[in-house]
Amino acid sequence: MDTIVALATPSGRSAIGVIRMSGAGALAITRLLLGEAEFTPEPGKVLLKKIKDPLTNEPVDRALVTYFQAPHSFTGEDVVEISCHGSPLVLRRVTDILLKLDGRLAGPGEFSLRALSNGKLNLSQAEAIRDLINAQTDAAANQAIRQMNGEVSNSVRPIKERLVRLIVPLESALEFVEDDLPAMQLEEMKRELVDILCEVTRLAATFESGHLLRDGVKVTIVGRPNVGKSSLFNRLLGIDRAIVTEIPGTTRDTVQEQIAIDGIPVLLTDTAGVRHSNDPIEMMGVERTKRAMAEADLLIVVVDGTAKLSAEDFEFLERTSERKRVIALNKEDLPGFEDPLVGKVNGGENVFRVAAKTGAGFPELQQAILEAFGVSYASGDQLLITDARHYDLLCRTEAELERALKLLSERASEEFILTHLYNGLRLLGEITGETTTEEILAKIFSTFCIGK
């Protein structure tokens, strides 16, 4: 393979910028870069070296050079990492020199793809590296680390082994036995297949929490003006991010911030109050509120608990009645607070008494945001399926095993049962990359950053 080159640290100014090379020519290119024909570093040892432009012999930088000898490297090939000063000009110049010395700019995820090709990691571990880089919360990072350490493949492997043990007698019956399998053996095989199916179903069911942990949810705060939306937004954030005044209509634009609730990333949006107005600026704010509502996974509808329901309140409650929502009855700490929603919303509706100024009722409101999606992530003790590709493969495996179980119960021919068992085995293999096509690999690694 040719030698690939990429900046492994984010672009922009920094104290250090790392350029990575991988391939059979990595060490030869490094010798040319340093102007040391006999340069033979000890693997894993960090050396301070002067970098020169081989064409002009001009000094470019002083950098730390580390050599990782194949196969004891991330990619399984010879790898050299050059830690330069983090000037974008220096990093670009060093990269350009390496490309002129027969290096090639790496594609997205090409280092990880080479590690996969050389057996240094499997596909689910490679995807976990991407997820770790993109993690938005500590809990998401912890799940990515668990998957990077092979827990997904460790969970799938016993299922595959049990399927193989189930396939063996069916293959033997197909090839060598003229009579049907004994009824007792068939019942035992059915029980085993049911157990395998339950394990696949259990693993797939964790995706409901897992994808929220990885991708997060969009929560938008809505209501008429002056009900305390911005105060509630600030309280959920824990900082005074949105301007709060007694003047109705203070918020004219949407304001977004990221928070985490029990490890789940939440993109929180504060919006302008919706009311009928001829003010062109306020009308623009209302239009943006409507767009934010349309894009939200969950709405927090804020109602002023110290005032009677207005026409705008009724309109909002009616407009959002078919949406996933929780209702926050705000200003519980103020005199005159009562429940103006009695008899006005459905009996099972989530209505929470809160005080944005004091924080009363907010733990319950935060929990309700998660429960609206049917999940509550807290401990992190359980491995979760976070990748939609893995979930799809598990669901398809589940369908194949259900078909096999039905045919087994009907005492169908072994070859029909085996077709579905082999399909399930192949689909499970796609999770770890054992049976994944080049086209699918290209799609997966296109989502990686260049230097990984």
Backbone torsions as a table, in degrees:
resi	resn	phi	psi	omega
1	MET	NA	150.8	176.4
2	ASP	-72.6	171.3	-177.0
3	THR	-95.6	124.1	-178.3
4	ILE	-100.0	151.3	-175.4
5	VAL	-133.4	139.5	175.0
6	ALA	-162.3	152.8	171.0
7	LEU	-76.4	123.1	-175.2
8	ALA	-94.4	-6.3	178.2
9	THR	-113.0	159.6	-177.5
10	PRO	-60.4	149.2	177.0
11	SER	-70.2	155.4	-176.6
12	GLY	115.2	170.8	-178.5
13	ARG	-74.1	139.4	178.2
14	SER	-159.6	172.0	178.8
15	ALA	-67.5	-42.0	-177.1
16	ILE	-133.1	140.9	171.2
17	GLY	-127.5	133.2	-175.2
18	VAL	-107.7	125.5	173.8
19	ILE	-107.0	132.2	-174.2
20	ARG	-116.6	138.3	172.6
21	MET	-123.8	144.4	176.6
22	SER	-143.5	131.6	178.5
23	GLY	146.0	170.6	-176.4
24	ALA	-62.9	-26.4	-178.0
25	GLY	-94.2	8.1	-174.2
26	ALA	-60.4	-44.5	-177.6
27	LEU	-70.3	-40.0	179.3
28	ALA	-63.3	-40.4	178.2
29	ILE	-65.9	-38.4	178.9
30	THR	-62.8	-40.7	178.4
31	ARG	-59.8	-41.6	178.5
32	LEU	-66.9	-39.0	-179.6
33	LEU	-64.7	-38.0	-178.1
34	LEU	-87.7	-14.2	-176.4
35	GLY	71.2	28.8	-179.2
36	GLU	-124.1	96.6	-175.8
37	ALA	-63.5	-26.4	-177.0
38	GLU	-101.1	12.9	-176.4
39	PHE	-63.3	112.9	178.2
40	THR	-133.9	84.6	-173.4
41	PRO	-74.2	155.7	172.8
42	GLU	-74.4	126.6	-178.4
43	PRO	-55.8	134.7	177.2
44	GLY	83.4	-5.8	-178.9
45	LYS	-92.8	133.0	-178.8
46	VAL	-90.1	127.4	-177.1
47	LEU	-123.3	138.1	175.0
48	LEU	-88.0	120.9	-174.6
49	LYS	-134.5	154.1	173.3
50	LYS	-89.2	131.3	178.4
51	ILE	-100.3	133.2	-179.3
52	LYS	-125.9	154.9	171.1
53	ASP	-82.5	113.4	-175.7
54	PRO	-60.1	-26.1	-177.3
55	LEU	-77.5	-34.4	-176.4
56	THR	-113.6	-13.5	-175.3
57	ASN	65.0	16.0	178.4
58	GLU	-79.7	141.5	176.0
59	PRO	-68.9	141.6	-179.4
60	VAL	-111.9	-41.5	-177.7
61	ASP	-172.0	168.2	166.5
62	ARG	-109.7	127.8	-171.3
63	ALA	-139.1	160.9	173.7
64	LEU	-91.2	126.0	-177.2
65	VAL	-116.0	127.5	179.8
66	THR	-127.1	130.4	-178.5
67	TYR	-110.2	128.8	175.9
68	PHE	-115.7	113.8	-173.8
69	GLN	-82.9	137.5	176.1
70	ALA	-62.3	142.8	2.3
71	PRO	-93.2	12.8	-173.3
72	HIS	-91.0	61.8	178.5
73	SER	-146.0	172.9	-178.9
74	PHE	-59.4	-43.5	-177.0
75	THR	-88.5	-13.5	-173.4
76	GLY	85.3	-1.4	177.2
77	GLU	-108.6	174.9	169.6
78	ASP	-62.8	128.1	-179.8
79	VAL	-127.3	137.2	173.8
80	VAL	-125.9	130.3	175.5
81	GLU	-113.8	128.7	-178.4
82	ILE	-114.6	112.8	-178.4
83	SER	-97.9	99.5	-178.9
84	CYS	-93.6	173.5	166.2
85	HIS	-65.7	145.3	-167.4
86	GLY	-83.4	33.6	174.1
87	SER	-77.6	128.7	177.3
88	PRO	-55.3	-33.7	179.7
89	LEU	-66.8	-44.0	180.0
90	VAL	-65.1	-45.5	-177.7
91	LEU	-63.9	-41.0	178.6
92	ARG	-66.3	-39.4	-179.2
93	ARG	-65.9	-43.5	179.2
94	VAL	-64.2	-42.6	178.6
95	THR	-61.3	-43.9	179.4
96	ASP	-61.1	-39.8	178.5
97	ILE	-63.7	-43.6	-179.5
98	LEU	-62.9	-36.8	179.2
99	LEU	-68.7	-35.5	176.9
100	LYS	-70.3	-22.7	-179.3
101	LEU	-92.1	26.4	174.4
102	ASP	86.4	16.1	170.3
103	GLY	-83.8	163.6	176.4
104	ARG	-129.9	137.7	-179.9
105	LEU	-64.6	128.7	-177.0
106	ALA	-69.8	149.4	172.6
107	GLY	-85.9	174.0	179.1
108	PRO	-56.7	124.4	175.5
109	GLY	68.4	15.7	-173.4
110	GLU	-69.7	-30.2	175.9
111	PHE	-63.9	-44.7	179.0
112	SER	-67.2	-36.1	178.3
113	LEU	-63.6	-39.7	177.2
114	ARG	-67.5	-37.0	176.2
115	ALA	-62.0	-38.9	176.8
116	LEU	-65.0	-45.7	-178.4
117	SER	-63.0	-32.1	-177.5
118	ASN	-94.7	10.7	174.5
119	GLY	73.8	19.4	179.6
120	LYS	-81.5	-22.8	175.4
121	LEU	-157.6	164.6	176.1
122	ASN	-99.7	177.1	-172.2
123	LEU	-64.6	-40.9	180.0
124	SER	-65.3	-33.3	176.0
125	GLN	-69.1	-39.7	177.7
126	ALA	-62.5	-42.6	178.9
127	GLU	-64.8	-33.3	178.4
128	ALA	-66.5	-32.1	175.4
129	ILE	-61.9	-45.7	176.1
130	ARG	-58.9	-44.2	-178.5
131	ASP	-66.5	-34.5	177.8
132	LEU	-65.1	-41.7	178.3
133	ILE	-63.4	-36.3	-176.1
134	ASN	-92.8	0.8	-175.3
135	ALA	-58.8	135.9	-178.3
136	GLN	-101.0	-15.5	-179.2
137	THR	-138.7	164.8	176.9
138	ASP	-60.7	-39.9	-178.9
139	ALA	-64.8	-40.4	177.8
140	ALA	-65.1	-39.6	177.7
141	ALA	-64.3	-40.0	179.4
142	ASN	-63.4	-41.2	177.6
143	GLN	-64.4	-41.2	179.3
144	ALA	-62.8	-40.5	179.0
145	ILE	-64.1	-41.5	178.4
146	ARG	-60.8	-43.1	-179.8
147	GLN	-70.5	-34.9	177.4
148	MET	-64.7	-29.9	178.0
149	ASN	-81.6	3.1	172.6
150	GLY	96.5	16.0	-175.6
151	GLU	-70.6	-30.8	177.1
152	VAL	-65.4	-49.3	179.9
153	SER	-65.1	-33.9	177.5
154	ASN	-67.1	-29.4	177.9
155	SER	-78.9	-32.8	-177.7
156	VAL	-80.4	-33.3	-174.1
157	ARG	-57.4	-47.9	-179.9
158	PRO	-62.2	-32.8	178.3
159	ILE	-64.7	-43.3	179.3
160	LYS	-64.5	-40.8	-179.5
161	GLU	-64.5	-38.5	178.5
162	ARG	-68.1	-36.5	177.2
163	LEU	-64.4	-41.6	178.7
164	VAL	-61.4	-43.4	179.1
165	ARG	-63.2	-29.2	177.7
166	LEU	-76.9	-33.6	-178.1
167	ILE	-70.4	-37.1	-173.2
168	VAL	-54.8	-53.1	-179.0
169	PRO	-66.0	-30.9	178.1
170	LEU	-67.9	-40.7	176.0
171	GLU	-63.8	-41.4	179.9
172	SER	-63.8	-42.3	179.2
173	ALA	-63.6	-37.2	-179.4
174	LEU	-68.0	-36.9	-173.3
175	GLU	-91.2	-37.3	-166.6
176	PHE	-119.5	-17.0	-172.9
177	VAL	-111.5	124.7	179.2
178	GLU	-79.5	-34.5	-179.5
179	ASP	-80.9	162.5	176.6
180	ASP	-69.9	158.4	176.5
181	LEU	-64.5	145.4	178.8
182	PRO	-59.3	147.9	-178.1
183	ALA	-58.9	-39.5	-179.8
184	MET	-63.1	-41.3	179.9
185	GLN	-67.4	-38.4	177.5
186	LEU	-62.2	-42.0	179.4
187	GLU	-64.1	-40.1	178.3
188	GLU	-64.6	-40.0	178.4
189	MET	-66.4	-37.9	177.9
190	LYS	-63.1	-44.0	179.1
191	ARG	-61.7	-42.1	179.4
192	GLU	-63.9	-41.3	-180.0
193	LEU	-67.2	-37.5	176.3
194	VAL	-62.3	-42.9	178.7
195	ASP	-62.5	-43.1	179.1
196	ILE	-63.0	-43.6	179.9
197	LEU	-61.1	-41.9	178.5
198	CYS	-61.9	-38.7	-179.7
199	GLU	-67.9	-40.6	176.8
200	VAL	-63.8	-43.3	179.5
201	THR	-62.7	-43.4	179.8
202	ARG	-61.4	-43.0	-179.5
203	LEU	-65.9	-42.8	179.5
204	ALA	-64.6	-34.2	-177.2
205	ALA	-64.9	-21.5	-179.6
206	THR	-72.9	-12.3	-179.1
207	PHE	-64.2	-29.0	-179.9
208	GLU	-57.3	-40.8	174.8
209	SER	-83.9	-37.4	-173.3
210	GLY	-63.8	-42.1	-177.4
211	HIS	-71.5	-29.4	174.4
212	LEU	-67.2	-39.2	179.5
213	LEU	-62.0	-38.1	-178.3
214	ARG	-84.2	-45.9	-171.3
215	ASP	-97.6	-23.6	179.6
216	GLY	77.8	-178.3	179.9
217	VAL	-133.4	156.2	176.6
218	LYS	-103.4	120.3	-179.4
219	VAL	-119.8	125.3	-177.0
220	THR	-117.4	132.0	179.7
221	ILE	-93.9	124.7	-175.6
222	VAL	-134.1	165.2	179.0
223	GLY	154.6	174.0	177.4
224	ARG	-72.3	169.5	-179.7
225	PRO	-62.6	147.4	170.7
226	ASN	68.3	26.6	175.3
227	VAL	-96.3	-5.1	177.6
228	GLY	100.7	26.3	-179.5
229	LYS	-62.5	-46.7	-178.1
230	SER	-68.0	-35.0	176.5
231	SER	-64.6	-40.4	178.3
232	LEU	-66.9	-39.6	176.7
233	PHE	-59.3	-48.6	179.9
234	ASN	-62.7	-38.9	-179.2
235	ARG	-66.3	-41.0	177.9
236	LEU	-65.3	-35.5	178.5
237	LEU	-74.0	-33.8	-174.6
238	GLY	88.2	6.2	177.4
239	ILE	-141.2	160.8	176.7
240	ASP	-85.5	82.0	-177.5
241	ARG	-87.7	-43.7	-179.0
242	ALA	-95.9	144.8	178.6
243	ILE	-71.3	133.1	-179.6
244	VAL	-123.9	125.0	174.8
245	THR	-139.1	172.7	176.4
246	GLU	-80.3	-8.2	-175.8
247	ILE	-82.0	121.5	177.7
248	PRO	-61.3	141.8	177.5
249	GLY	84.8	17.1	179.4
250	THR	-60.9	-44.0	179.4
251	THR	-78.7	118.6	-179.1
252	ARG	-108.7	-14.0	-175.2
253	ASP	-136.0	164.2	176.0
254	THR	-77.9	141.9	177.9
255	VAL	-124.9	129.0	-176.7
256	GLN	-120.5	141.7	173.4
257	GLU	-146.9	153.7	178.7
258	GLN	-99.1	132.2	173.4
259	ILE	-130.9	174.4	175.1
260	ALA	-129.7	131.7	176.0
261	ILE	-119.2	113.2	-176.7
262	ASP	51.2	40.0	177.0
263	GLY	85.6	-7.1	179.8
264	ILE	-90.5	122.4	176.8
265	PRO	-67.7	132.5	179.6
266	VAL	-127.0	120.9	172.9
267	LEU	-89.3	107.1	-173.5
268	LEU	-97.7	131.8	-178.1
269	THR	-124.0	124.7	171.6
270	ASP	-93.8	142.1	-174.4
271	THR	-129.1	163.3	174.1
272	ALA	-70.4	144.6	177.0
273	GLY	-65.2	141.4	-178.5
274	VAL	-97.5	121.8	174.5
275	ARG	-155.6	166.7	178.1
276	HIS	-77.3	127.0	-176.2
277	SER	-152.6	151.0	174.5
278	ASN	-100.9	-0.1	178.1
279	ASP	-71.3	118.0	-175.8
280	PRO	-61.7	-34.2	179.8
281	ILE	-69.5	-43.4	179.1
282	GLU	-65.4	-35.4	178.4
283	MET	-64.6	-37.3	176.1
284	MET	-63.9	-40.7	177.8
285	GLY	-62.4	-39.3	179.1
286	VAL	-64.7	-40.1	178.2
287	GLU	-63.2	-39.1	178.5
288	ARG	-68.2	-34.7	175.8
289	THR	-61.5	-43.1	-179.2
290	LYS	-63.9	-38.2	178.1
291	ARG	-66.2	-42.3	179.3
292	ALA	-63.6	-36.6	177.6
293	MET	-64.5	-41.5	-178.4
294	ALA	-65.4	-31.9	-176.5
295	GLU	-87.6	-10.7	-172.7
296	ALA	-76.1	147.2	171.1
297	ASP	-83.7	-27.1	-178.4
298	LEU	-148.8	140.6	176.0
299	LEU	-109.0	137.0	167.4
300	ILE	-103.8	107.8	-179.3
301	VAL	-90.4	116.9	-175.6
302	VAL	-98.1	131.1	178.8
303	VAL	-125.9	139.5	178.4
304	ASP	-79.0	114.4	-177.9
305	GLY	-77.5	-4.2	-179.9
306	THR	-100.5	2.2	-177.0
307	ALA	-131.6	156.2	175.2
308	LYS	-70.6	153.7	179.9
309	LEU	-64.4	128.9	178.7
310	SER	-92.9	175.8	177.0
311	ALA	-61.2	-37.7	178.5
312	GLU	-64.5	-38.4	177.9
313	ASP	-61.9	-48.2	179.5
314	PHE	-60.1	-41.3	-179.8
315	GLU	-62.7	-40.9	-179.6
316	PHE	-67.5	-44.1	179.8
317	LEU	-62.4	-37.7	178.9
318	GLU	-70.9	-42.6	-176.8
319	ARG	-64.6	-33.0	-175.6
320	THR	-100.3	6.5	-173.1
321	SER	-63.9	-27.5	-179.6
322	GLU	-94.1	0.8	-178.3
323	ARG	-98.0	159.4	172.1
324	LYS	-70.6	120.9	-173.9
325	ARG	-152.5	161.2	163.6
326	VAL	-127.9	149.6	-178.0
327	ILE	-109.9	125.4	179.3
328	ALA	-105.7	112.0	177.4
329	LEU	-88.6	100.0	-166.9
330	ASN	-90.3	165.0	175.3
331	LYS	73.3	36.2	178.9
332	GLU	-62.5	-23.7	-176.8
333	ASP	-80.6	-6.5	-174.8
334	LEU	-96.3	151.2	175.9
335	PRO	-61.3	147.8	178.0
336	GLY	85.6	4.2	179.5
337	PHE	-69.9	133.2	173.1
338	GLU	-147.4	179.5	-178.2
339	ASP	-100.8	94.8	-179.3
340	PRO	-76.5	-1.6	-176.5
341	LEU	-96.0	-0.3	-179.6
342	VAL	-57.9	121.6	179.0
343	GLY	77.8	1.2	-175.8
344	LYS	-101.9	-14.5	178.7
345	VAL	-127.9	167.3	-179.1
346	ASN	-60.3	149.7	-174.4
347	GLY	-56.9	-39.1	-176.9
348	GLY	-91.1	11.6	-175.2
349	GLU	-68.3	146.7	177.0
350	ASN	-81.8	103.5	177.6
351	VAL	-119.7	124.7	-175.4
352	PHE	-124.0	128.9	174.9
353	ARG	-81.2	122.4	-177.1
354	VAL	-136.4	161.3	172.9
355	ALA	-131.7	106.6	-176.0
356	ALA	-63.0	-30.5	-177.7
357	LYS	-75.2	-35.5	-176.1
358	THR	-102.2	-19.2	-178.1
359	GLY	90.3	2.5	179.7
360	ALA	-62.2	135.3	176.9
361	GLY	81.6	-2.7	-175.1
362	PHE	-74.5	-34.9	174.8
363	PRO	-58.3	-40.5	178.8
364	GLU	-68.3	-37.9	178.3
365	LEU	-64.9	-42.9	179.2
366	GLN	-62.6	-41.8	178.9
367	GLN	-65.6	-35.0	179.8
368	ALA	-66.3	-31.7	178.0
369	ILE	-61.0	-43.1	178.7
370	LEU	-72.6	-41.4	-177.2
371	GLU	-66.4	-21.9	176.4
372	ALA	-62.4	-22.9	178.1
373	PHE	-101.9	7.2	176.1
374	GLY	76.2	16.3	-178.7
375	VAL	-134.9	159.6	171.3
376	SER	-150.6	107.5	-177.7
377	TYR	-101.3	126.3	-179.8
378	ALA	-139.1	-54.6	-168.0
379	SER	-78.4	-37.3	-177.1
380	GLY	76.8	10.5	-178.5
381	ASP	-75.8	-23.3	-174.3
382	GLN	-98.0	139.3	172.2
383	LEU	-71.1	131.7	179.6
384	LEU	-115.3	142.1	170.9
385	ILE	-80.3	116.8	-175.5
386	THR	-108.9	-15.0	-173.7
387	ASP	-98.8	128.8	-178.6
388	ALA	-62.8	-31.2	178.3
389	ARG	-64.6	-44.5	178.5
390	HIS	-62.9	-42.2	-179.4
391	TYR	-62.7	-43.6	179.5
392	ASP	-61.2	-43.2	-179.9
393	LEU	-65.6	-38.5	177.6
394	LEU	-65.9	-40.7	178.8
395	CYS	-65.0	-40.0	178.1
396	ARG	-68.7	-35.4	174.3
397	THR	-62.7	-44.2	179.2
398	GLU	-57.4	-44.1	-179.8
399	ALA	-63.8	-40.9	179.1
400	GLU	-64.8	-41.9	-179.0
401	LEU	-69.1	-33.6	176.5
402	GLU	-64.7	-39.7	177.5
403	ARG	-65.3	-41.8	178.7
404	ALA	-62.1	-41.5	-179.9
405	LEU	-63.7	-41.9	179.4
406	LYS	-62.1	-45.5	179.8
407	LEU	-65.9	-36.6	178.4
408	LEU	-65.3	-40.3	178.8
409	SER	-66.5	-31.5	179.7
410	GLU	-86.0	-0.1	-179.8
411	ARG	57.5	43.4	177.8
412	ALA	-72.5	171.1	179.6
413	SER	-61.0	143.4	-177.0
414	GLU	-58.0	-33.8	-176.4
415	GLU	-65.4	-33.8	178.0
416	PHE	-70.1	-40.7	178.5
417	ILE	-64.6	-43.8	-178.4
418	LEU	-62.3	-34.6	179.3
419	THR	-55.8	-45.5	-178.1
420	HIS	-75.4	-34.3	177.3
421	LEU	-66.4	-41.5	177.7
422	TYR	-66.3	-36.9	176.4
423	ASN	-61.6	-43.3	178.0
424	GLY	-62.2	-41.7	179.0
425	LEU	-62.9	-41.3	179.8
426	ARG	-65.8	-42.1	-179.4
427	LEU	-64.5	-39.7	176.5
428	LEU	-64.1	-36.3	178.1
429	GLY	-65.2	-27.7	178.9
430	GLU	-68.5	-24.6	178.7
431	ILE	-62.5	-42.6	-177.6
432	THR	-97.2	0.2	175.0
433	GLY	90.9	6.0	-178.1
434	GLU	-70.3	-30.7	-177.3
435	THR	-125.9	26.1	-175.6
436	THR	-89.7	137.5	-178.3
437	THR	-77.6	161.9	179.1
438	GLU	-61.4	-36.1	-178.8
439	GLU	-64.2	-43.7	179.2
440	ILE	-66.4	-40.9	177.7
441	LEU	-59.5	-41.8	179.9
442	ALA	-61.7	-40.4	179.2
443	LYS	-66.4	-41.3	-178.2
444	ILE	-65.4	-49.2	-174.3
445	PHE	-76.1	-13.2	174.3
446	SER	-68.0	-16.6	178.5
447	THR	-87.2	-2.8	-179.5
448	PHE	-85.2	161.4	172.5
449	CYS	-77.0	161.9	-172.3
450	ILE	-61.4	-42.7	-170.9
451	GLY	-87.8	13.3	-176.4
452	LYS	-119.5	NA	NA
